[in-house]
């Protein structure tokens, strides 16, 4: 049963085998939880948002049109759920980031993060976690989850050009932060 494709499982669920949806849950719960945890910066909020995301996916499964992969469609639900949680907590979501100077609070966290990290990969992930939601998300989706720019643009509901720009700016912010403190020799 676990060797079935997402589409085969979805078709089974649509035919009335609702218990088969647990296969989808098992397949996507870890990546979706990690994404939510990074966006919401709180395990409890992430768990609640994950449950909401799966409920929404199940409820609207008939609207899945197979124009994109199920993972892209589901990540879009996860992303929108996280944004709803953020909005309900009245957090400000940054639309565009131009440079490192736009994030003075990140610079103060930087030395603390670097001092506590045990290896370069851990340092980079902790640094990415401190970036604004949209910047961190695009880096995670592209480099960790392996989504294409087309998939990222659909998940984040932005144009392909904006996805490319956001990825470029996010990489530059991360690079500038590394260069500012001469960490590139150890990290890059």
Residue frames relative to the residue before (quaternion, step in Angstrom):
aa qw qx qy qz dx dy dz
X 1.0000 0.0000 0.0000 0.0000 0.00 0.00 0.00
X 0.6711 0.5223 -0.3064 0.4277 3.59 1.03 -0.76
X 0.6246 0.5458 -0.3411 0.4423 3.59 1.24 -0.30
X 0.4637 0.6788 -0.4451 0.3552 3.57 1.26 0.03
X 0.4808 -0.6390 0.5099 0.3169 3.55 -1.15 0.60
X 0.6760 -0.4701 0.3677 0.4322 3.54 -1.29 0.29
X 0.6546 0.5297 -0.3136 0.4388 3.58 0.92 -0.93
X 0.6512 0.5103 -0.3198 0.4619 3.60 0.95 -0.84
X 0.6526 0.5013 -0.3153 0.4727 3.58 0.97 -0.81
X 0.6546 0.5170 -0.3091 0.4568 3.58 0.93 -0.91
X 0.6423 0.5121 -0.3244 0.4690 3.59 0.96 -0.82
X 0.6315 0.5243 -0.3287 0.4672 3.59 1.02 -0.77
X 0.6523 0.5010 -0.3125 0.4753 3.59 0.95 -0.87
X 0.6583 0.5127 -0.3102 0.4557 3.59 0.93 -0.87
X 0.6610 0.4943 -0.3029 0.4765 3.60 1.15 -0.59
X 0.6906 -0.5031 0.2741 0.4414 3.59 1.26 0.07
X 0.5696 0.5721 -0.3929 0.4405 3.60 1.23 -0.06
X 0.0983 -0.8643 0.4922 0.0319 3.54 0.61 1.23
X 0.5912 0.5872 -0.3674 0.4132 3.60 1.10 -0.59
X 0.5770 0.5983 -0.3761 0.4095 3.61 1.16 -0.48
X 0.5204 0.6378 -0.4211 0.3808 3.59 1.20 -0.33
X 0.5465 0.6085 -0.4057 0.4081 3.61 1.16 -0.42
X 0.5814 0.5675 -0.3781 0.4437 3.62 1.14 -0.49
X 0.6373 0.5040 -0.3137 0.4913 3.56 1.06 -0.79
X 0.6340 0.5306 -0.3291 0.4563 3.57 0.94 -0.88
X 0.6767 0.4922 -0.2949 0.4614 3.58 0.84 -0.97
X 0.6655 0.5290 -0.2994 0.4331 3.57 1.00 -0.80
X 0.8215 0.2906 -0.1099 0.4781 3.61 0.93 -0.87
X 0.4754 0.7215 -0.4318 0.2586 3.60 1.17 -0.30
X 0.6866 0.5003 -0.3121 0.4254 3.62 0.84 -0.85
X 0.6866 0.4679 -0.2931 0.4731 3.59 0.84 -0.93
X 0.6595 0.5028 -0.3139 0.4623 3.56 0.95 -0.86
X 0.6433 0.5159 -0.3285 0.4605 3.60 0.97 -0.80
X 0.6568 0.5075 -0.3170 0.4588 3.59 0.90 -0.87
X 0.6369 0.5182 -0.3198 0.4729 3.57 1.01 -0.79
X 0.6759 0.4874 -0.2889 0.4714 3.59 0.89 -0.93
X 0.6350 0.5319 -0.3302 0.4526 3.57 0.98 -0.81
X 0.6661 0.4863 -0.3051 0.4761 3.58 1.00 -0.76
X 0.6764 0.4873 -0.2985 0.4647 3.57 0.99 -0.76
X 0.7851 0.3597 -0.1685 0.4752 3.56 0.84 -0.98
X 0.2781 -0.8139 0.4701 0.1981 3.57 1.31 -0.30
X 0.6925 0.3757 -0.2560 0.5602 3.55 1.17 0.64
X 0.4458 -0.7283 0.4560 0.2507 3.60 -0.62 1.13
X 0.6671 0.5056 -0.3184 0.4449 3.59 0.89 -0.86
X 0.6498 0.4954 -0.3148 0.4829 3.58 0.95 -0.84
X 0.6452 0.5292 -0.3172 0.4506 3.56 1.01 -0.83
X 0.6469 0.5146 -0.3199 0.4630 3.61 0.97 -0.83
X 0.6666 0.4953 -0.2986 0.4702 3.56 0.93 -0.89
X 0.6635 0.4963 -0.2990 0.4733 3.57 0.97 -0.86
X 0.6126 0.5436 -0.3462 0.4575 3.59 1.08 -0.68
X 0.6488 0.5021 -0.3125 0.4788 3.58 0.94 -0.87
X 0.6495 0.5115 -0.3116 0.4683 3.57 0.94 -0.88
X 0.6439 0.5326 -0.3200 0.4464 3.58 0.97 -0.85
X 0.6817 0.4695 -0.2936 0.4782 3.59 0.89 -0.88
X 0.6225 0.5265 -0.3447 0.4652 3.60 1.04 -0.70
X 0.6546 0.5001 -0.3081 0.4758 3.58 0.97 -0.85
X 0.6427 0.5203 -0.3265 0.4578 3.58 0.94 -0.86
X 0.6650 0.4938 -0.3029 0.4714 3.58 0.94 -0.86
X 0.6667 0.5232 -0.2960 0.4407 3.56 0.90 -0.99
X 0.7957 0.2994 -0.1380 0.5081 3.58 0.95 -0.90
X 0.2620 0.8052 -0.4967 0.1907 3.58 1.21 0.39
X 0.6231 0.5445 -0.3410 0.4460 3.59 1.09 -0.64
X 0.6555 0.5033 -0.3167 0.4655 3.60 1.19 -0.39
X 0.4959 0.6273 -0.4446 0.4035 3.60 1.26 -0.10
X 0.1793 -0.8447 0.5028 0.0380 3.55 -0.49 1.28
X 0.4450 -0.7265 0.4285 0.3010 3.59 1.26 0.09
X 0.3636 0.7124 -0.5128 0.3120 3.60 1.17 0.52
X 0.7419 0.1760 -0.1125 0.6372 3.54 1.23 -0.57
X 0.6371 -0.4975 0.3854 0.4451 3.58 -1.21 0.12
X 0.6268 -0.5313 0.4000 0.4061 3.55 -1.20 0.46
X 0.6320 0.5500 -0.3505 0.4186 3.61 0.94 -0.82
X 0.6398 0.5126 -0.3272 0.4700 3.60 0.99 -0.77
X 0.6517 0.5122 -0.3025 0.4705 3.56 0.94 -0.93
X 0.6887 0.4777 -0.2831 0.4663 3.57 0.90 -0.92
X 0.6291 0.5241 -0.3400 0.4626 3.61 0.97 -0.79
X 0.6031 0.5488 -0.3543 0.4578 3.57 1.08 -0.64
X 0.6421 0.5069 -0.3130 0.4826 3.57 0.99 -0.83
X 0.6466 0.5208 -0.3091 0.4638 3.58 0.93 -0.92
X 0.6609 0.5137 -0.2981 0.4588 3.55 0.90 -0.98
X 0.6910 0.4727 -0.2837 0.4675 3.60 0.83 -0.94
X 0.6130 0.5332 -0.3462 0.4691 3.58 1.07 -0.67
X 0.6499 0.5074 -0.3144 0.4705 3.58 0.95 -0.87
X 0.6508 0.5101 -0.3215 0.4614 3.58 0.94 -0.81
X 0.6264 0.5290 -0.3345 0.4646 3.58 1.06 -0.69
X 0.6367 0.5143 -0.3239 0.4746 3.57 1.00 -0.80
X 0.6528 0.5139 -0.3077 0.4638 3.55 0.92 -0.93
X 0.6647 0.5022 -0.3049 0.4615 3.58 0.91 -0.91
X 0.6568 0.5143 -0.3227 0.4473 3.58 0.97 -0.80
X 0.6859 0.4310 -0.2802 0.5151 3.58 1.15 -0.47
X 0.4391 -0.7421 0.4141 0.2916 3.55 1.34 0.22
X 0.3143 0.7185 -0.5499 0.2874 3.54 0.99 0.88
X 0.4329 -0.6713 0.5364 0.2725 3.49 -1.15 0.66
X 0.2115 -0.7663 0.5959 0.1142 3.56 -0.88 1.00
X 0.3501 -0.7435 0.5330 0.2012 3.53 -0.73 1.04
X 0.3486 -0.7620 0.5152 0.1799 3.56 -0.80 1.06
X 0.8074 0.0080 0.0414 0.5885 3.56 0.86 -0.91
X 0.1327 -0.7578 0.6329 0.0869 3.52 -1.11 0.70
X 0.2414 -0.7988 0.5365 0.1255 3.55 -0.74 1.00
X 0.8141 -0.1059 0.1116 0.5600 3.59 0.92 -0.81
X 0.7147 -0.4376 0.3411 0.4259 3.51 -1.35 0.07
X 0.6054 0.5836 -0.3555 0.4080 3.60 1.05 -0.67
X 0.6095 0.5598 -0.3483 0.4403 3.59 1.21 -0.40
X 0.7475 0.3533 -0.1944 0.5278 3.59 1.28 -0.16
X 0.0385 -0.8428 0.5362 0.0266 3.63 0.52 1.05
X 0.6179 0.5577 -0.3567 0.4242 3.61 1.06 -0.61
X 0.6080 0.5624 -0.3535 0.4348 3.59 1.12 -0.60
X 0.6232 0.5528 -0.3413 0.4353 3.56 0.99 -0.80
X 0.6644 0.4990 -0.3140 0.4593 3.60 0.97 -0.76
X 0.6528 0.5010 -0.3158 0.4724 3.62 1.10 -0.61
X 0.5470 0.6948 -0.3733 0.2806 3.53 1.10 -0.79
X 0.7048 0.4592 -0.2872 0.4582 3.60 0.69 -1.00
X 0.6356 0.5249 -0.3264 0.4626 3.57 1.03 -0.77
X 0.6433 0.5179 -0.3169 0.4664 3.59 0.93 -0.88
X 0.6821 0.4979 -0.2894 0.4507 3.56 0.84 -1.01
X 0.6590 0.5223 -0.3112 0.4427 3.58 0.96 -0.82
X 0.7348 0.4321 -0.2308 0.4691 3.60 1.05 -0.73
X 0.5704 0.6118 -0.3849 0.3902 3.61 1.19 -0.39
X 0.3756 -0.7486 0.5082 0.2008 3.54 -0.99 0.86
X 0.7992 0.0456 -0.0274 0.5988 3.61 1.17 -0.45
X 0.7017 -0.4936 0.3048 0.4136 3.61 -1.19 0.37
X 0.6478 0.5224 -0.3313 0.4447 3.61 0.96 -0.81
X 0.6484 0.5116 -0.3124 0.4693 3.55 0.99 -0.86
X 0.6290 0.5340 -0.3289 0.4595 3.57 1.01 -0.81
X 0.6640 0.5000 -0.3120 0.4602 3.58 0.87 -0.92
X 0.6690 0.4933 -0.3147 0.4583 3.61 0.89 -0.86
X 0.6537 0.4947 -0.3242 0.4721 3.59 0.97 -0.76
X 0.6386 0.5160 -0.3201 0.4727 3.56 1.06 -0.72
X 0.6347 0.5145 -0.3204 0.4793 3.59 0.99 -0.82
X 0.6355 0.5461 -0.3269 0.4371 3.59 0.99 -0.82
X 0.6838 0.4813 -0.2853 0.4684 3.60 1.12 -0.58
X 0.5158 0.6336 -0.4262 0.3884 3.60 1.23 -0.22
X 0.6232 -0.4998 0.4166 0.4341 3.59 -1.19 0.29
X 0.7094 -0.5182 0.2858 0.3829 3.55 -1.13 0.78
X 0.7088 0.4658 -0.2852 0.4464 3.60 0.68 -1.02
X 0.6601 0.5016 -0.3157 0.4615 3.60 0.96 -0.79
X 0.6630 0.4915 -0.3040 0.4759 3.57 0.93 -0.88
X 0.6537 0.5413 -0.3168 0.4236 3.57 0.89 -0.93
X 0.6798 0.4846 -0.3123 0.4533 3.59 0.80 -0.92
X 0.6436 0.5092 -0.3251 0.4699 3.62 1.00 -0.72
X 0.6660 0.4994 -0.3005 0.4656 3.59 0.94 -0.87
X 0.6757 0.4960 -0.3039 0.4529 3.57 0.84 -0.95
X 0.7088 0.4649 -0.2625 0.4610 3.59 0.95 -0.86
X 0.8085 0.3283 -0.1587 0.4618 3.57 0.65 -1.10
X 0.7449 0.3881 -0.2301 0.4915 3.60 0.98 -0.72
X 0.7748 0.3330 -0.1857 0.5043 3.57 0.83 -0.97
X 0.4214 -0.7646 0.4177 0.2518 3.59 1.28 -0.11
X 0.3505 0.7312 -0.5175 0.2734 3.60 1.08 0.54
X 0.4765 -0.6446 0.5135 0.3060 3.55 -1.15 0.61
X 0.6527 -0.4993 0.3811 0.4235 3.56 -1.26 0.25
X 0.6022 0.5486 -0.3581 0.4562 3.61 1.07 -0.64
X 0.6738 0.4826 -0.2957 0.4750 3.58 0.91 -0.91
X 0.6368 0.5266 -0.3258 0.4595 3.58 0.99 -0.82
X 0.6440 0.5204 -0.3327 0.4514 3.59 0.94 -0.81
X 0.6609 0.4858 -0.3098 0.4809 3.60 1.05 -0.71
X 0.6402 0.5284 -0.3293 0.4499 3.59 0.96 -0.86
X 0.7710 0.3643 -0.1814 0.4898 3.57 0.87 -1.00
X 0.3576 -0.7602 0.4667 0.2765 3.59 1.34 -0.06
X 0.4961 0.5807 -0.4695 0.4430 3.52 0.83 1.12
X 0.6073 -0.5540 0.4060 0.3993 3.54 -1.20 0.36
X 0.6529 -0.5003 0.3901 0.4138 3.57 -1.26 0.35
X 0.6349 0.5276 -0.3258 0.4609 3.58 0.99 -0.83
X 0.6676 0.4902 -0.3028 0.4715 3.60 0.92 -0.87
X 0.6125 0.5351 -0.3503 0.4646 3.60 1.07 -0.68
X 0.6528 0.5054 -0.3094 0.4720 3.58 0.96 -0.86
X 0.6602 0.5038 -0.3035 0.4671 3.57 0.94 -0.90
X 0.6615 0.5081 -0.3067 0.4585 3.58 0.91 -0.91
X 0.6443 0.5045 -0.3200 0.4775 3.59 0.99 -0.81
X 0.6489 0.5205 -0.3101 0.4601 3.57 0.93 -0.90
X 0.6868 0.4773 -0.2827 0.4697 3.59 0.84 -0.95
X 0.6463 0.5210 -0.3201 0.4566 3.56 0.98 -0.80
X 0.6385 0.5050 -0.3208 0.4842 3.58 1.00 -0.80
X 0.6587 0.5161 -0.3078 0.4527 3.57 0.95 -0.86
X 0.6236 0.5266 -0.3408 0.4666 3.59 0.98 -0.76
X 0.6703 0.4927 -0.2915 0.4722 3.56 0.90 -0.95
X 0.6568 0.5073 -0.3023 0.4690 3.59 0.93 -0.91
X 0.6593 0.5122 -0.3122 0.4533 3.60 0.90 -0.91
X 0.6415 0.5188 -0.3227 0.4640 3.55 1.02 -0.77
X 0.6532 0.5018 -0.3058 0.4774 3.57 0.98 -0.82
X 0.6806 0.4872 -0.2892 0.4645 3.57 0.91 -0.90
X 0.6054 0.5879 -0.3509 0.4059 3.57 1.01 -0.80
X 0.7836 0.2900 -0.1451 0.5299 3.55 1.03 -0.77
X 0.4646 -0.7131 0.4180 0.3177 3.59 1.28 0.36
X 0.3477 0.7375 -0.5085 0.2768 3.58 1.01 0.79
X 0.4652 0.7206 -0.4340 0.2756 3.59 1.21 -0.31
X 0.6177 0.5495 -0.3664 0.4269 3.61 0.99 -0.64
X 0.7128 0.4298 -0.2558 0.4917 3.58 1.00 -0.75
X 0.7432 0.4237 -0.2231 0.4673 3.58 1.01 -0.77
X 0.7704 0.4015 -0.1966 0.4545 3.56 0.75 -1.07
